[in-house]
């Protein structure tokens, strides 16, 4: 079984810039364009896959408002696992 989560944020992907070089150079500061993304609408989703074509539905995770910065914590993941147990 394989599972993963992913977050998507509105407004991401506006800046596209191509850089050519060696694979080992990809994180050099001269190859990375940074910008302030600010706070915008963001959603975190989770799903699991196993066997030949078996999968869960896409689960929209909820924030843990008791955690630091009101983000996602172990409690958020436990909630997902309890939903599919």
C-alpha distances in whole Angstrom, upper triangle without the diagonal:
4,7,10,14,17,21,23,27,30,32,30,30,34,35,34,36,35,36,36,36,34,30,31,34,31,31,35,37,39,36,34,36,35,37,37,34,35,34,33,30,27,23,20,17,13,11,7,6,4,7,11,11,9,9,11,14,15,16,19,19,23,25,26,29,30,28,30,31,29,26,22,22,19,21,20,16,17,18,15,13,16,16,13,14
4,7,11,13,17,20,24,27,29,26,27,31,31,31,32,32,32,33,33,31,27,28,30,28,28,32,33,35,32,31,32,32,33,33,30,32,30,29,27,24,21,17,14,11,9,6,5,6,10,12,12,11,9,11,14,14,15,17,17,21,22,24,27,28,26,28,28,27,23,20,20,18,20,18,14,16,17,14,13,17,16,14,15
4,7,10,14,17,20,24,26,24,24,28,29,29,31,31,32,33,33,31,27,28,30,27,27,31,32,34,31,29,30,30,30,30,27,29,27,26,24,20,17,13,11,7,6,4,6,9,12,15,14,12,9,9,12,11,11,14,14,17,19,20,24,25,23,24,25,23,20,16,16,15,16,14,11,13,14,11,11,14,14,12,14
4,7,10,13,17,20,22,20,21,25,26,26,28,28,29,30,30,29,25,26,27,24,24,28,29,31,28,26,27,26,27,26,24,25,23,22,21,17,14,11,9,6,6,7,9,12,16,17,16,15,12,11,12,11,11,12,12,15,16,18,22,23,21,22,22,21,17,14,14,14,16,13,10,13,14,11,12,16,15,14,16
4,7,10,14,17,19,17,19,22,24,24,26,27,28,30,30,29,26,27,27,24,23,27,28,30,27,24,25,24,24,23,21,22,20,19,17,13,10,7,5,4,7,9,12,15,19,20,18,17,14,12,12,10,9,9,9,12,13,15,19,20,18,19,19,17,14,11,12,13,14,11,9,13,13,10,12,16,15,15,17
4,7,10,13,16,14,15,19,20,20,23,24,25,27,28,28,24,25,26,22,22,25,25,27,24,22,22,21,21,20,17,19,17,16,14,10,8,6,5,7,9,12,14,18,21,22,20,19,16,15,14,11,11,10,10,13,14,16,19,21,19,19,18,17,14,12,14,15,16,13,12,16,16,13,16,19,18,18,21
4,7,10,13,11,13,16,18,19,22,23,25,27,28,28,25,26,26,22,21,25,24,26,24,21,20,19,18,17,14,15,13,12,11,7,6,4,6,9,12,15,18,21,25,26,23,22,19,17,16,12,12,10,10,12,12,15,17,20,18,18,16,15,12,11,14,16,17,13,14,17,17,15,18,20,19,20,23
4,7,9,8,10,13,15,17,20,22,24,26,28,28,26,27,26,23,22,25,24,26,23,20,19,18,17,16,13,14,12,10,9,6,6,7,8,12,14,18,20,24,27,27,24,24,20,19,17,13,13,11,12,14,14,17,19,22,20,20,18,17,14,14,17,19,20,17,17,21,20,18,21,23,22,22,26
4,6,6,9,11,14,16,19,22,24,27,29,29,27,28,27,23,22,25,24,25,23,19,18,16,14,13,10,10,9,7,6,4,7,9,11,15,18,21,24,27,31,31,28,28,24,22,20,17,16,13,14,15,15,18,19,22,20,20,17,16,14,15,18,21,22,18,19,23,22,20,24,26,24,25,29
4,6,9,10,13,16,19,22,24,28,30,31,29,30,29,25,24,27,25,26,24,21,19,17,15,14,10,11,10,6,6,6,9,12,14,18,20,24,26,30,33,33,30,30,26,25,22,18,18,16,17,17,17,21,21,24,23,22,19,19,17,18,22,25,25,21,23,26,25,23,27,29,27,28,31
4,7,7,10,13,16,19,22,25,28,29,27,29,27,23,23,25,23,23,21,18,16,14,12,11,8,10,10,8,8,10,12,15,17,21,23,27,29,32,35,35,32,32,29,28,25,22,22,19,20,21,20,23,24,27,25,24,21,21,19,20,24,27,28,24,26,29,28,26,30,32,30,31,35
4,6,8,10,14,16,19,22,24,26,24,25,23,20,19,21,20,21,18,15,13,12,11,11,8,10,11,9,10,10,12,14,16,19,22,25,26,30,33,33,30,30,27,26,24,21,21,19,19,20,20,23,24,27,25,24,21,21,19,19,23,26,27,23,24,28,27,25,28,31,30,30,33
4,6,7,10,13,16,19,21,23,21,23,21,18,18,20,19,19,16,14,12,12,11,12,10,13,15,13,14,13,15,17,18,21,23,26,27,30,33,33,30,31,28,27,26,22,23,21,22,24,23,26,28,30,28,27,24,24,22,22,26,28,29,26,27,30,30,28,30,33,32,32,35
4,6,10,13,16,20,22,25,23,25,23,20,20,21,19,19,17,14,12,12,10,12,10,13,15,14,15,15,18,20,22,24,26,29,31,34,37,36,34,34,31,31,29,25,26,24,25,26,26,29,29,32,30,29,26,26,24,25,28,31,32,29,30,34,33,31,34,36,35,35,39
4,6,10,13,16,19,21,21,22,20,17,17,18,16,16,13,11,8,9,9,11,11,15,17,16,18,18,20,22,24,26,28,31,32,35,38,37,35,36,33,33,31,28,29,27,27,28,28,31,31,34,31,30,27,28,25,27,30,32,34,31,31,35,35,33,36,38,37,37,40
4,7,10,13,16,19,18,20,18,15,16,17,16,15,12,11,9,11,12,15,14,18,20,19,21,20,22,23,24,27,28,30,31,34,36,36,34,35,33,33,31,28,29,28,29,30,30,33,34,36,33,32,29,30,28,28,31,33,35,32,32,36,36,34,36,39,38,38,41
4,7,10,13,16,16,18,15,13,14,14,14,12,9,9,8,11,13,16,16,20,23,22,24,23,25,26,27,29,30,32,33,36,38,38,36,37,35,35,34,31,32,31,31,33,32,35,36,38,35,34,31,32,30,30,33,35,37,35,34,38,38,36,38,41,40,40,43
4,7,10,13,13,16,13,11,13,14,14,12,9,10,10,14,16,19,20,23,26,25,27,26,27,28,29,30,31,33,33,35,37,37,35,37,35,36,35,32,33,32,33,35,34,37,38,40,37,36,33,35,32,32,34,36,39,36,35,39,40,37,39,43,42,41,44
4,7,10,11,13,10,8,11,11,12,9,6,9,10,14,17,20,21,25,27,27,29,28,29,29,30,31,33,34,34,36,38,38,37,38,36,37,37,34,35,34,35,36,36,38,39,41,38,36,34,36,33,33,35,37,39,37,36,40,41,38,40,44,43,42,45
4,7,9,11,9,9,12,12,14,11,9,12,14,17,20,24,25,28,31,31,32,31,32,32,32,33,34,35,35,37,38,38,37,39,37,38,38,36,37,36,37,39,38,40,42,44,40,39,37,38,35,35,37,39,41,39,38,42,43,40,42,45,45,44,46
4,7,8,7,8,11,10,13,11,9,12,15,18,22,25,26,30,32,33,34,32,33,33,33,34,35,35,35,37,38,38,38,39,38,39,39,37,38,38,38,40,39,41,43,44,41,39,37,39,36,36,37,39,41,39,38,42,43,41,42,45,45,44,46
4,5,5,7,10,11,14,13,11,14,17,20,23,27,28,31,33,34,35,33,34,32,33,33,34,34,34,35,37,37,36,38,37,38,39,36,38,37,37,39,39,40,42,43,40,38,37,39,36,35,36,37,40,38,37,40,42,40,40,44,44,43,45
4,5,6,9,10,14,14,11,13,17,19,23,26,26,29,31,32,32,30,31,29,30,30,30,30,30,32,33,33,33,35,33,35,35,33,34,34,34,36,36,37,39,40,37,35,34,36,33,32,33,34,37,35,33,37,38,36,37,40,40,39,41
4,6,8,9,12,13,11,13,17,19,23,25,26,29,31,32,33,31,32,30,31,31,31,32,32,33,35,35,35,36,35,36,37,35,36,35,35,37,36,37,39,40,36,34,34,35,32,32,32,33,37,35,34,37,39,37,37,41,41,40,42
4,6,5,9,9,8,10,14,16,20,23,24,27,30,31,32,30,31,30,31,31,33,33,33,35,37,37,37,38,37,38,38,35,36,35,35,37,35,37,39,39,36,34,33,35,32,32,33,34,37,36,34,38,39,37,38,42,42,41,43
4,6,9,9,6,8,11,14,17,20,21,24,26,27,28,26,28,27,28,28,29,30,30,32,35,35,34,35,34,34,35,32,33,32,31,33,32,34,36,37,33,31,30,32,29,29,30,31,34,32,31,35,36,34,35,39,39,38,40
4,6,8,6,7,10,12,15,18,19,22,24,26,27,25,26,25,27,28,29,30,31,33,36,36,35,36,34,34,35,32,32,31,30,32,30,32,33,34,30,28,27,29,26,26,28,29,32,31,30,33,35,33,34,38,38,38,40
4,5,5,7,10,12,16,19,20,23,26,27,29,28,29,29,30,31,33,34,35,37,39,40,39,40,38,38,38,35,36,34,33,35,33,34,36,36,33,30,29,32,29,29,31,32,35,34,33,37,38,37,38,41,42,41,43
4,5,5,8,9,13,16,18,21,24,25,28,26,29,28,30,32,34,35,36,39,41,42,41,41,39,39,39,36,36,34,33,34,32,34,34,35,32,29,28,30,28,29,30,32,35,34,33,37,38,37,39,42,42,42,44
4,6,8,10,14,17,19,22,26,27,29,28,30,30,32,34,36,37,38,40,43,43,42,43,41,41,41,37,38,36,35,37,35,37,37,39,35,32,31,33,31,32,33,36,38,37,36,40,41,40,41,45,44,44,47
4,7,10,13,17,18,22,25,26,28,26,28,28,30,31,32,34,35,37,39,40,38,39,37,38,37,34,35,34,33,35,33,35,36,38,34,32,30,32,30,30,32,34,37,35,34,38,39,37,39,42,42,42,44
4,6,10,13,15,18,21,22,24,23,25,25,27,28,30,32,33,36,38,38,37,38,35,35,35,32,32,30,30,31,30,32,33,34,31,28,26,29,26,27,29,31,34,31,31,35,36,34,36,39,39,39,41
4,7,10,12,16,19,20,22,21,24,24,26,28,31,33,34,37,40,40,38,39,36,36,35,32,32,30,30,31,29,31,32,33,30,28,26,28,26,27,29,32,34,32,32,35,36,34,37,40,39,40,42
4,7,9,12,15,17,19,19,22,22,25,27,30,32,34,37,40,40,38,39,36,35,34,30,30,28,27,28,26,28,29,30,27,25,22,24,23,24,26,29,31,29,30,33,34,33,35,38,37,38,41
4,6,9,13,14,17,17,20,22,24,27,30,32,34,38,41,41,39,39,36,35,34,30,30,27,27,27,25,27,27,29,26,24,21,23,21,23,26,29,31,29,30,33,33,32,35,38,37,38,41
4,6,9,11,15,15,19,20,23,26,29,32,34,38,41,42,39,39,36,35,33,29,29,26,25,25,22,24,24,26,24,21,18,20,19,21,24,27,29,27,28,32,31,31,34,36,35,37,39
4,7,8,11,12,15,17,20,23,26,29,31,35,38,39,36,36,33,31,30,26,25,22,22,21,20,22,22,24,22,20,17,18,17,19,22,25,27,24,25,29,29,28,31,33,32,34,36
4,6,10,11,15,17,20,24,27,30,33,36,40,40,38,37,34,32,30,26,25,22,21,20,18,20,20,22,20,18,14,16,15,18,21,25,25,23,25,28,28,27,31,32,32,33,36
4,7,8,12,14,18,21,25,28,31,35,38,39,36,35,32,30,28,24,22,19,18,17,15,17,16,19,18,16,12,13,13,15,19,22,23,20,23,26,25,25,28,30,29,31,33
4,6,10,13,16,20,23,27,29,33,37,37,34,33,30,28,25,22,20,17,17,16,15,18,17,20,19,18,15,14,14,16,20,23,23,20,22,26,24,24,27,29,27,29,32
4,7,10,13,17,20,24,27,31,34,34,31,30,27,25,22,18,17,14,14,13,13,16,16,20,19,19,15,14,13,15,19,22,21,18,20,23,22,21,25,26,24,26,29
4,7,10,14,17,21,24,27,31,31,28,27,24,22,19,16,14,11,11,11,11,14,15,18,17,17,14,13,11,12,16,19,19,15,17,20,19,18,21,23,22,23,26
4,7,10,14,17,20,24,27,28,25,24,20,18,16,12,11,7,8,9,9,13,15,18,17,17,15,13,11,11,14,17,16,13,14,17,16,14,18,20,18,20,23
4,7,11,14,17,21,24,25,23,21,18,15,14,10,9,6,6,8,9,12,14,17,16,17,15,13,10,9,12,14,14,10,11,14,13,11,15,17,16,17,20
4,7,11,14,17,21,22,19,18,14,12,10,6,5,4,6,9,11,14,17,19,18,20,18,16,13,11,13,14,15,11,11,14,12,10,13,15,13,14,17
4,7,11,14,18,19,17,15,11,9,9,6,5,7,7,11,13,15,19,20,19,21,20,18,15,12,13,13,14,11,9,12,11,8,10,13,11,11,14
4,7,11,14,15,13,11,7,6,6,5,6,9,10,14,17,19,22,24,22,24,24,22,19,16,17,16,16,14,11,13,13,9,10,13,12,10,13
4,7,11,12,11,9,6,5,8,8,10,13,13,17,19,21,25,26,25,27,27,25,21,18,18,17,18,15,12,14,14,11,10,13,12,10,12
4,7,9,7,6,4,7,10,11,13,16,17,21,23,25,29,30,28,30,30,28,25,22,22,21,22,19,16,18,18,14,14,17,15,12,14
4,6,7,5,6,9,13,14,16,19,20,24,26,28,31,32,31,33,33,31,28,25,24,23,24,22,18,19,20,17,15,18,17,14,15
4,6,6,9,12,15,17,19,23,24,28,30,31,35,36,35,37,37,35,32,28,28,26,27,26,22,23,24,20,18,21,20,16,17
4,6,9,13,16,18,20,24,25,29,32,34,37,38,37,39,39,37,34,30,31,29,30,28,25,26,26,22,21,24,22,19,20
4,6,10,12,15,18,21,23,27,29,31,35,37,35,37,37,35,32,28,29,28,28,26,23,24,24,21,20,22,20,17,19
4,7,10,13,15,19,21,24,27,29,32,34,33,35,35,33,30,26,27,25,26,23,20,21,21,17,17,19,17,14,15
4,7,9,11,15,17,20,23,25,29,30,29,31,31,29,26,23,23,22,22,20,17,18,18,14,14,16,14,11,14
4,6,8,12,14,17,20,22,26,27,27,29,29,26,23,20,21,20,20,17,15,16,15,11,11,13,11,8,11
4,6,10,12,15,19,21,24,27,26,28,28,25,22,20,21,20,20,17,15,16,15,11,12,14,11,10,13
4,7,9,13,16,19,22,24,23,25,25,22,19,17,19,18,18,15,14,16,14,10,13,15,12,11,15
4,6,9,13,15,18,21,20,22,22,19,16,14,16,16,15,11,11,13,10,7,10,12,9,10,13
4,7,10,13,16,18,18,20,19,16,14,12,14,15,14,10,11,13,11,9,12,14,11,13,16
4,7,9,12,15,14,16,16,13,10,8,10,12,10,7,8,10,8,7,11,12,11,13,16
4,7,9,12,12,14,14,10,9,7,10,11,10,6,9,11,9,9,13,13,12,15,17
4,6,9,8,11,10,6,5,5,8,10,9,6,10,12,10,12,15,15,15,18,20
4,5,6,9,9,6,6,5,6,9,7,6,10,11,10,12,15,15,16,19,20
4,5,8,8,4,7,8,9,12,10,10,14,15,13,16,19,19,19,22,23
4,7,8,6,9,10,9,11,10,11,14,14,14,17,19,19,20,23,24
4,6,5,6,7,7,9,9,10,13,14,14,16,18,19,20,23,24
4,5,7,9,9,12,12,13,15,17,18,19,21,22,24,26,27
4,5,9,10,14,14,14,16,19,19,20,23,24,24,27,28
4,7,9,12,12,11,14,16,16,17,20,21,21,24,25
4,7,10,10,9,12,14,14,15,18,19,19,22,23
4,7,8,6,8,11,11,12,14,16,16,18,20
4,5,5,7,9,10,11,13,15,16,18,19
4,5,5,6,9,10,11,12,14,16,16
4,5,5,6,9,10,10,12,15,15
4,6,5,7,9,10,11,13,15
4,5,5,6,9,10,11,12
4,5,5,6,9,10,10
4,6,5,6,9,10
4,5,5,7,9
4,5,5,6
4,5,5
4,6
4
